[in-house]
């Protein structure tokens, strides 16, 4: 019997793909709303400065006023930014609390991922804690779990391990697959090899090279012995 509509599990939501500039301006808006609330909402000039700053950013960018304005308008169409008019200068604010239904700590975590891209749980906790307090890794994981279930964050390496890497859920599918391949490969390289994988003997080419080295050492030793015999004979020993 086919399941009734009530029995059919809901598909995890999908989120709009954000390009590099959109990620940066959205991350900056969330960050500055928490770290410098007196200067929020933000002007275009302030967003340019925040987007191009040399700390807490990866990759480093050099966005122009036009780049930032284009990214703001694009994000606005996706329901993520809001233009604030009425003053001498047009300002902007983010809308992720309503758009993504997140709380303050979750917003801080997403902002750090948008500002820096993939990072370990430990790195994320330390960086997000400058915006909202996160006591320890257990507290972090409690916040990440519902975000991962909703695909707002994505684990690139297995959860619950030392150095687990995650990222935000606004990557294009092909970009996400490249990141998974990159970080899973790095994690495998860091794992200790099992005893069965330890090479018991060098390959034939190395054996031949070792034999040649031993033969050369033996010839040198024989020459030294001969020189010593000649010296002893000359000294009448």
DRENMAR-127128 format. One record per residue (C-alpha): residue in one letter; chain; x, y, z. Coordinates in nm, 4 decimals. Example, Ala and Ser with C-alpha at 12.3 -4.5 7.8 and 13.67 -1.06 7.14 Angstrom:
REM residues 2
PT roke pamar       c1       c2       c3
PT    A     A   1.2300  -0.4500   0.7800
PT    S     A   1.3670  -0.1060   0.7140
//
This chain:
REM residues 237
PT roke pamar       c1       c2       c3
PT    X     A   0.0000   0.0000   0.0000
PT    X     A   0.1403   0.3370  -0.0963
PT    X     A   0.1994   0.5814   0.1881
PT    X     A  -0.0544   0.8501   0.2550
PT    X     A   0.0576   1.2130   0.2197
PT    X     A   0.0932   1.2334   0.5974
PT    X     A   0.3335   0.9374   0.5919
PT    X     A   0.5537   1.0722   0.3123
PT    X     A   0.8741   1.2216   0.4621
PT    X     A   0.9343   1.5826   0.3759
PT    X     A   1.2288   1.6436   0.1467
PT    X     A   1.5095   1.8483   0.3024
PT    X     A   1.4874   2.2088   0.1840
PT    X     A   1.7212   2.3456  -0.0757
PT    X     A   1.8809   2.6864  -0.0450
PT    X     A   1.9733   2.9423  -0.3092
PT    X     A   2.3204   2.9102  -0.4569
PT    X     A   2.5278   3.2139  -0.3608
PT    X     A   2.8288   3.3310  -0.5593
PT    X     A   3.1488   3.4508  -0.3925
PT    X     A   3.0418   3.8150  -0.3716
PT    X     A   2.6964   3.7346  -0.2358
PT    X     A   2.8455   3.5123   0.0334
PT    X     A   3.0865   3.7830   0.1331
PT    X     A   2.8363   4.0686   0.1653
PT    X     A   2.5850   3.8493   0.3485
PT    X     A   2.8511   3.7277   0.5908
PT    X     A   2.9680   4.0854   0.6489
PT    X     A   2.6136   4.2071   0.7182
PT    X     A   2.5586   3.9381   0.9816
PT    X     A   2.9041   3.9881   1.1335
PT    X     A   2.8814   4.3668   1.1610
PT    X     A   2.5259   4.3534   1.2958
PT    X     A   2.6742   4.1668   1.5921
PT    X     A   3.0195   4.3214   1.6347
PT    X     A   2.9447   4.6858   1.5462
PT    X     A   2.5667   4.7265   1.5895
PT    X     A   2.5918   5.1079   1.6042
PT    X     A   2.7041   5.1079   1.2378
PT    X     A   2.4291   4.8729   1.1243
PT    X     A   2.2446   4.8707   0.8787
PT    X     A   2.5423   4.9301   0.6519
PT    X     A   2.6167   5.1679   0.3669
PT    X     A   2.7733   5.0541   0.0404
PT    X     A   3.1052   5.2123   0.1414
PT    X     A   3.1048   5.0308   0.4761
PT    X     A   3.0250   4.7023   0.3038
PT    X     A   3.3107   4.7513   0.0583
PT    X     A   3.5492   4.8027   0.3502
PT    X     A   3.4113   4.5042   0.5393
PT    X     A   3.4202   4.2788   0.2339
PT    X     A   3.7811   4.3650   0.1493
PT    X     A   3.9314   4.3563   0.4975
PT    X     A   4.2400   4.1379   0.5380
PT    X     A   4.1383   3.9543   0.8563
PT    X     A   3.8640   3.6943   0.9113
PT    X     A   3.8166   3.6532   0.5352
PT    X     A   3.8892   3.3705   0.2895
PT    X     A   3.9560   3.4300   0.0086
PT    X     A   4.0784   3.7888   0.0191
PT    X     A   3.8776   4.0024  -0.2221
PT    X     A   3.9015   4.3468  -0.3790
PT    X     A   3.5390   4.4359  -0.4445
PT    X     A   3.4320   4.7699  -0.5895
PT    X     A   3.1209   4.9710  -0.5003
PT    X     A   2.9525   4.8301  -0.8107
PT    X     A   3.0467   4.4715  -0.7180
PT    X     A   2.8921   4.5128  -0.3744
PT    X     A   2.5789   4.6827  -0.5051
PT    X     A   2.5257   4.4091  -0.7652
PT    X     A   2.5685   4.1388  -0.4977
PT    X     A   2.3230   4.3164  -0.2651
PT    X     A   2.0585   4.3426  -0.5359
PT    X     A   2.1072   3.9784  -0.6345
PT    X     A   2.0787   3.8657  -0.2710
PT    X     A   1.7724   4.0879  -0.2307
PT    X     A   1.5996   3.8962  -0.5117
PT    X     A   1.6687   3.5790  -0.3111
PT    X     A   1.5082   3.7309  -0.0016
PT    X     A   1.8361   3.7629   0.1908
PT    X     A   1.9018   4.1391   0.1996
PT    X     A   1.6797   4.4437   0.2513
PT    X     A   1.7430   4.8007   0.1342
PT    X     A   1.6799   5.0652   0.4008
PT    X     A   1.5873   5.4056   0.2588
PT    X     A   1.4771   5.7325   0.4134
PT    X     A   1.8094   5.8671   0.5363
PT    X     A   2.0814   6.0635   0.3633
PT    X     A   2.2573   5.7392   0.2679
PT    X     A   2.0970   5.4163   0.1471
PT    X     A   2.1778   5.1327   0.3830
PT    X     A   2.1361   4.7563   0.3786
PT    X     A   2.0591   4.4840   0.6301
PT    X     A   2.0395   4.1064   0.6093
PT    X     A   1.7182   3.9040   0.6316
PT    X     A   1.8452   3.5573   0.7225
PT    X     A   1.6535   3.5353   1.0506
PT    X     A   1.3294   3.5344   0.8559
PT    X     A   1.4549   3.3725   0.5343
PT    X     A   1.6389   3.0841   0.7001
PT    X     A   1.4566   3.0659   1.0358
PT    X     A   1.7735   3.0656   1.2447
PT    X     A   1.8601   3.1971   1.5899
PT    X     A   2.1461   3.4274   1.6885
PT    X     A   2.4081   3.1558   1.7374
PT    X     A   2.3095   2.9766   1.4182
PT    X     A   2.3358   3.3061   1.2296
PT    X     A   2.6874   3.3588   1.3674
PT    X     A   2.7919   3.0099   1.2573
PT    X     A   2.6555   3.0626   0.9077
PT    X     A   2.8207   3.4039   0.8845
PT    X     A   3.1621   3.2545   0.9613
PT    X     A   3.1129   2.9830   0.7017
PT    X     A   3.0097   3.2427   0.4448
PT    X     A   3.3094   3.4618   0.5308
PT    X     A   3.5717   3.1855   0.5335
PT    X     A   3.4286   2.8786   0.3622
PT    X     A   3.5094   2.5234   0.4805
PT    X     A   3.6655   2.4888   0.8251
PT    X     A   3.6921   2.2464   1.1137
PT    X     A   3.4473   2.2437   1.4020
PT    X     A   3.7167   2.3780   1.6344
PT    X     A   3.7989   2.6661   1.4018
PT    X     A   3.4307   2.7468   1.3545
PT    X     A   3.3602   2.7519   1.7275
PT    X     A   3.6542   2.9837   1.7993
PT    X     A   3.5663   3.2252   1.5215
PT    X     A   3.1905   3.2344   1.5772
PT    X     A   3.2415   3.2891   1.9508
PT    X     A   3.3551   3.6454   1.8814
PT    X     A   2.9938   3.7123   1.7776
PT    X     A   2.7965   3.4784   2.0051
PT    X     A   2.9223   3.2679   2.3008
PT    X     A   2.9609   2.8941   2.2312
PT    X     A   3.0818   2.7131   2.5427
PT    X     A   3.2390   2.4007   2.3926
PT    X     A   3.2274   2.1545   2.1038
PT    X     A   2.9218   1.9810   2.2466
PT    X     A   2.7345   2.3119   2.2455
PT    X     A   2.8558   2.3756   1.8905
PT    X     A   2.7412   2.0352   1.7673
PT    X     A   2.4005   2.0839   1.9262
PT    X     A   2.3613   2.3970   1.7145
PT    X     A   2.5036   2.2386   1.4004
PT    X     A   2.2796   1.9316   1.4081
PT    X     A   1.9519   2.1054   1.3096
PT    X     A   2.1402   2.3181   1.0548
PT    X     A   2.2830   2.0030   0.8963
PT    X     A   1.9408   1.8373   0.8955
PT    X     A   1.8093   2.1382   0.7042
PT    X     A   2.1191   2.1416   0.4774
PT    X     A   2.2150   2.4932   0.5796
PT    X     A   2.5495   2.3402   0.6743
PT    X     A   2.7120   2.0430   0.5033
PT    X     A   2.9741   1.8090   0.6476
PT    X     A   3.2593   1.7496   0.4062
PT    X     A   3.4204   1.4784   0.6211
PT    X     A   3.2569   1.2278   0.8611
PT    X     A   3.0982   1.3788   1.1696
PT    X     A   3.2234   1.3168   1.5205
PT    X     A   3.5919   1.2867   1.4342
PT    X     A   3.8848   1.5061   1.5233
PT    X     A   3.9222   1.7748   1.2574
PT    X     A   3.5765   1.7274   1.1039
PT    X     A   3.5316   1.9841   0.8235
PT    X     A   3.2045   2.1503   0.7265
PT    X     A   3.0778   2.4323   0.5083
PT    X     A   2.7592   2.6271   0.4342
PT    X     A   2.4800   2.4888   0.2182
PT    X     A   2.4786   2.7591  -0.0503
PT    X     A   2.7385   2.6066  -0.2826
PT    X     A   2.6556   2.4977  -0.6345
PT    X     A   2.6346   2.1138  -0.6538
PT    X     A   2.9529   2.0774  -0.8609
PT    X     A   3.1448   2.3071  -0.6271
PT    X     A   3.0259   2.1061  -0.3280
PT    X     A   3.1427   1.7815  -0.4878
PT    X     A   3.4877   1.9301  -0.5528
PT    X     A   3.5095   2.0373  -0.1887
PT    X     A   3.4061   1.6917  -0.0689
PT    X     A   3.6711   1.5268  -0.2860
PT    X     A   3.9350   1.7712  -0.1650
PT    X     A   3.8698   1.7348   0.2063
PT    X     A   3.7932   1.3628   0.2099
PT    X     A   4.1201   1.3041   0.0237
PT    X     A   4.3104   1.5168   0.2745
PT    X     A   4.1498   1.3313   0.5654
PT    X     A   4.2525   0.9951   0.4185
PT    X     A   4.6101   1.1167   0.3721
PT    X     A   4.6222   1.2149   0.7403
PT    X     A   4.5006   0.8772   0.8663
PT    X     A   4.7687   0.6345   0.9939
PT    X     A   4.8264   0.3399   0.7641
PT    X     A   4.7141  -0.0030   0.8921
PT    X     A   4.9836  -0.2593   0.9660
PT    X     A   4.8792  -0.4576   0.6585
PT    X     A   4.9647  -0.1578   0.4422
PT    X     A   5.3245  -0.1343   0.5696
PT    X     A   5.5663  -0.2493   0.3010
PT    X     A   5.7541  -0.5612   0.4168
PT    X     A   6.0334  -0.5372   0.1608
PT    X     A   6.1603  -0.2726  -0.0819
PT    X     A   6.0838  -0.3192  -0.4531
PT    X     A   6.3448  -0.4918  -0.6769
PT    X     A   6.4878  -0.1629  -0.8033
PT    X     A   6.5694  -0.0508  -0.4517
PT    X     A   6.7238  -0.3917  -0.3725
PT    X     A   6.9613  -0.3622  -0.6696
PT    X     A   7.0613  -0.0110  -0.5619
PT    X     A   7.1290  -0.1329  -0.2082
PT    X     A   7.3420  -0.4194  -0.3404
PT    X     A   7.5505  -0.1763  -0.5457
PT    X     A   7.6011   0.0462  -0.2427
PT    X     A   7.7116  -0.2480  -0.0285
PT    X     A   7.9541  -0.3641  -0.2984
PT    X     A   8.1080  -0.0164  -0.3210
PT    X     A   8.1496  -0.0007   0.0576
PT    X     A   8.3123  -0.3418   0.0593
PT    X     A   8.5572  -0.2296  -0.2127
PT    X     A   8.6443   0.0829  -0.0121
PT    X     A   8.7012  -0.1288   0.2985
PT    X     A   8.9294  -0.3648   0.1077
PT    X     A   9.1342  -0.0688  -0.0174
PT    X     A   9.1713   0.0662   0.3350
PT    X     A   9.2891  -0.2769   0.4586
PT    X     A   9.5462  -0.2945   0.1790
PT    X     A   9.6779   0.0529   0.2621
PT    X     A   9.7036  -0.0480   0.6268
PT    X     A   9.8998  -0.3667   0.5330
PT    X     A  10.1446  -0.1653   0.3214
PT    X     A  10.1914   0.0859   0.6035
PT    X     A  10.2626  -0.1869   0.8574
PT    X     A  10.5169  -0.3487   0.6256
PT    X     A  10.6986  -0.0194   0.5788
PT    X     A  10.7159   0.0274   0.9532
PT    X     A  10.8408  -0.3279   1.0065
PT    X     A  10.5382  -0.4243   1.2052
//
